[in-house]
Every structure is written in C-alpha cells, then in structure tokens.
C-alpha cells in the first residue's frame, strides 16, 4: 500500500478539575505529560495539539514545532476535540489519535503501531494496541475512515463499527491503559514512571 502521512493528534482539551492542575502539565521526572507525548511522536509529521480547558495555562508549554488548536467546544466531549483537529488534517493523511494523559507510553510502542499500520492489508484501516484481551491507546486511523467521525456521536462508534477493518497489535505494556485524572491516579502513574528507570 502507498504509505500515508501520519498526523499525530494529541488530545489535551479535557477538564482537569479533579486533578487540581492541567493534566498536560503534570510532571513525570523533568518532563510534562505533553512533552512525553510529543517526543513519542518524533519521526511523524508535525503534530496537532488540541487544547480546551486551561488553554491559556497550557499554551506556553506547546512548542512551535507543533500545531496548536483551541477547541472552544471542549465541554462537548472528546469527539469535538478530534473534529477540531480533523478539519486541519491534510487530505489523504492518516492520524495517530493520542490522549496526552498516558505518560507511560514509550516511543517503541508508537513505532511498533506505526509499523503495523504501514504493513496492514487492504481491508484494514485502523490499528489498535491490545493487551490481555483489552484494547487501549493510541490508535492509528487511515484517511479513508476520517469522514465517518463527522457523522458519528462518539469516536468509539467509528472505531468498532466494522471489526474486520481493525488490526489489533499485541503489546506487553499496560501503558496503553494507564491514564490519570485524579491526584491518586497521577501518583500511581508517577510511581510506575519513576520505577521503570
């Protein structure tokens, strides 16, 4: 298959009310969750970072190498942030859908998913990581699927609409599930992050 450009879309628009500070700015060692996600996307095309809640606080942490968008409708949910970004994705490009609050992901996992996406067969349009029977993030989605999001109520509806077009990639890491939204879940992620060094 002809290789598609892959545009990383980093979703960083949600509320961090329960956490007490913006999730993208959460520190893991000397790096923020946002910085980790951006580093993991190295080698792909210029990423899109979608902000919403706390946009003014987070904006200074978004490097010029990334394209920054602000979703004024972030309260409508994650799909609204995805649609905000999809309007800026070049025609024919695929996307890497990456929630910014998954700081335990490593670059090698992203690379493995990209390789699987590049090697997929003609009927496969979506690549998802899988561990012990459950799927996680990030996801890779072909250009042919992207228009469906504009007619959907949720992103999940599009991803799992046609199981035959989804390629599941087995991974060993639980980082594909590990996110944080509260002080407790942040501390749990931080402990795991520091322990793996």
C-alpha positions as CSV (number, residue, x, y, z in Angstrom):
1,X,0.0,0.0,0.0
2,X,1.1,3.6,-0.6
3,X,2.4,5.0,2.7
4,X,0.2,7.7,4.1
5,X,1.4,10.6,6.0
6,X,0.5,10.1,9.7
7,X,-0.5,13.2,11.6
8,X,-0.4,12.8,15.4
9,X,-3.4,14.4,17.1
10,X,-2.7,15.0,20.8
11,X,-5.9,15.4,22.7
12,X,-5.3,17.8,25.6
13,X,-8.6,19.7,25.9
14,X,-10.4,18.0,28.8
15,X,-11.0,19.3,32.3
16,X,-8.5,18.7,35.0
17,X,-10.8,19.8,37.8
18,X,-10.4,16.6,39.9
19,X,-6.6,16.7,39.5
20,X,-6.3,20.3,40.5
21,X,-3.9,21.4,37.7
22,X,-3.8,20.9,33.9
23,X,-3.1,17.3,33.0
24,X,-0.8,18.1,30.1
25,X,1.5,20.0,32.5
26,X,1.7,17.1,35.0
27,X,5.4,16.3,35.7
28,X,7.0,12.9,35.2
29,X,10.6,13.3,36.2
30,X,11.7,16.5,34.4
31,X,9.1,16.3,31.6
32,X,5.5,17.1,31.3
33,X,2.9,14.6,30.1
34,X,2.6,16.8,27.0
35,X,6.4,16.8,26.3
36,X,6.5,13.0,26.7
37,X,3.7,12.6,24.1
38,X,5.4,14.9,21.7
39,X,8.7,13.1,22.0
40,X,6.9,9.8,21.4
41,X,5.6,11.2,18.1
42,X,9.1,12.1,16.8
43,X,9.6,10.9,13.2
44,X,6.0,11.5,12.1
45,X,4.7,14.7,10.6
46,X,4.0,17.9,12.5
47,X,1.7,17.0,15.4
48,X,-1.6,18.8,16.2
49,X,-2.2,19.6,19.9
50,X,-5.8,20.3,20.8
51,X,-6.3,22.4,23.9
52,X,-9.6,23.5,25.5
53,X,-10.0,23.8,29.3
54,X,-7.0,25.6,30.8
55,X,-5.8,26.5,27.2
56,X,-4.1,29.7,28.4
57,X,-2.1,27.9,31.1
58,X,-1.0,25.1,28.7
59,X,-0.3,27.2,25.6
60,X,3.2,28.3,26.6
61,X,4.2,24.6,27.0
62,X,3.3,23.8,23.4
63,X,6.4,24.1,21.2
64,X,6.4,25.9,17.9
65,X,7.2,22.6,16.2
66,X,3.6,21.5,17.0
67,X,0.4,23.0,15.6
68,X,-1.8,24.3,18.4
69,X,-5.6,24.4,18.1
70,X,-8.1,25.5,20.8
71,X,-11.4,23.7,20.9
72,X,-13.9,26.2,22.2
73,X,-16.5,23.4,22.4
74,X,-14.3,21.1,24.6
75,X,-17.2,20.7,27.1
76,X,-19.0,18.7,24.4
77,X,-16.5,15.9,24.8
78,X,-13.5,14.2,23.2
79,X,-15.1,13.9,19.8
80,X,-15.4,17.6,19.5
81,X,-11.7,18.0,20.0
82,X,-11.0,15.3,17.4
83,X,-13.2,17.0,14.9
84,X,-11.5,20.3,15.6
85,X,-8.2,18.7,14.6
86,X,-9.5,16.7,11.7
87,X,-10.5,19.9,9.9
88,X,-6.8,20.7,9.7
89,X,-5.5,17.3,8.6
90,X,-4.3,17.3,5.0
91,X,-6.4,15.3,2.5
92,X,-5.1,11.7,2.3
93,X,-3.3,11.8,5.6
94,X,-3.9,9.2,8.4
95,X,-3.9,10.1,12.1
96,X,-2.4,8.9,15.3
97,X,-5.0,9.5,18.0
98,X,-3.1,10.1,21.2
99,X,-4.6,11.2,24.6
100,X,-2.0,13.3,26.3
101,X,-2.7,11.8,29.7
102,X,-0.9,8.5,29.0
103,X,2.6,9.3,30.2
104,X,3.8,5.7,30.5
105,X,3.7,5.1,26.7
106,X,7.2,4.8,25.1
107,X,8.4,5.7,21.7
108,X,9.0,2.0,20.8
109,X,5.3,1.2,21.3
110,X,4.3,4.0,18.9
111,X,6.9,2.8,16.4
112,X,5.5,-0.7,16.6
113,X,2.0,0.5,16.0
114,X,3.2,2.6,13.0
115,X,5.0,-0.4,11.5
116,X,1.8,-2.5,11.9
117,X,-0.2,0.3,10.2
118,X,2.3,0.5,7.3
119,X,2.1,-3.3,6.9
120,X,-1.7,-3.6,7.1
121,X,-3.6,-5.3,4.4
122,X,-6.1,-3.5,2.0
123,X,-9.2,-4.1,4.2
124,X,-7.6,-2.9,7.4
125,X,-7.9,0.8,8.2
126,X,-7.5,1.1,11.9
127,X,-4.7,-0.2,14.2
128,X,-5.2,-0.5,17.9
129,X,-2.9,-1.9,20.7
130,X,-4.2,-4.9,22.6
131,X,-3.1,-6.5,25.9
132,X,-4.7,-9.4,27.7
133,X,-7.9,-9.1,25.7
134,X,-8.4,-5.4,26.0
135,X,-7.6,-2.6,23.6
136,X,-6.1,0.8,24.5
137,X,-4.5,3.9,23.1
138,X,-3.1,5.4,20.9
139,X,-4.8,4.4,17.7
140,X,-3.9,4.8,14.1
141,X,-6.6,5.6,11.6
142,X,-6.5,5.7,7.9
143,X,-7.6,8.7,5.8
144,X,-10.5,6.7,4.4
145,X,-12.2,6.4,7.8
146,X,-11.8,10.1,8.9
147,X,-15.0,11.4,7.3
148,X,-17.1,9.0,9.4
149,X,-16.2,10.9,12.6
150,X,-18.2,13.9,11.3
151,X,-21.4,11.7,11.2
152,X,-20.8,9.9,14.5
153,X,-21.9,10.5,18.1
154,X,-18.7,9.1,19.6
155,X,-15.3,8.2,18.3
156,X,-15.7,4.6,19.6
157,X,-18.7,4.1,17.4
158,X,-16.5,4.7,14.3
159,X,-13.5,2.6,15.6
160,X,-15.5,-0.5,16.3
161,X,-18.2,-0.2,13.6
162,X,-16.6,-2.8,11.4
163,X,-14.4,-5.2,13.3
164,X,-12.9,-6.7,10.1
165,X,-11.1,-3.4,9.3
166,X,-9.4,-3.2,12.8
167,X,-6.0,-4.7,13.1
168,X,-5.1,-5.4,16.7
169,X,-1.5,-5.4,17.7
170,X,-0.5,-7.3,20.8
171,X,1.8,-5.4,23.2
172,X,3.3,-6.3,26.5
173,X,2.9,-3.0,28.2
174,X,0.0,-1.8,30.3
175,X,0.9,1.8,29.4
176,X,-1.8,1.6,26.7
177,X,-4.4,1.8,29.5
178,X,-2.5,3.9,32.1
179,X,-4.0,7.4,32.3
180,X,-4.7,9.8,35.1
181,X,-7.4,12.3,36.1
182,X,-7.2,12.5,39.9
183,X,-4.4,13.0,42.4
184,X,-4.4,9.3,43.2
185,X,-4.2,8.1,39.6
186,X,-1.5,10.7,38.9
187,X,0.6,9.4,41.9
188,X,0.1,5.9,40.7
189,X,1.3,6.8,37.2
190,X,4.2,8.7,38.6
191,X,5.3,5.8,40.8
192,X,5.3,3.5,37.8
193,X,7.2,6.1,35.7
194,X,9.9,6.5,38.3
195,X,10.2,2.8,39.0
196,X,11.0,1.9,35.4
197,X,14.1,3.9,35.2
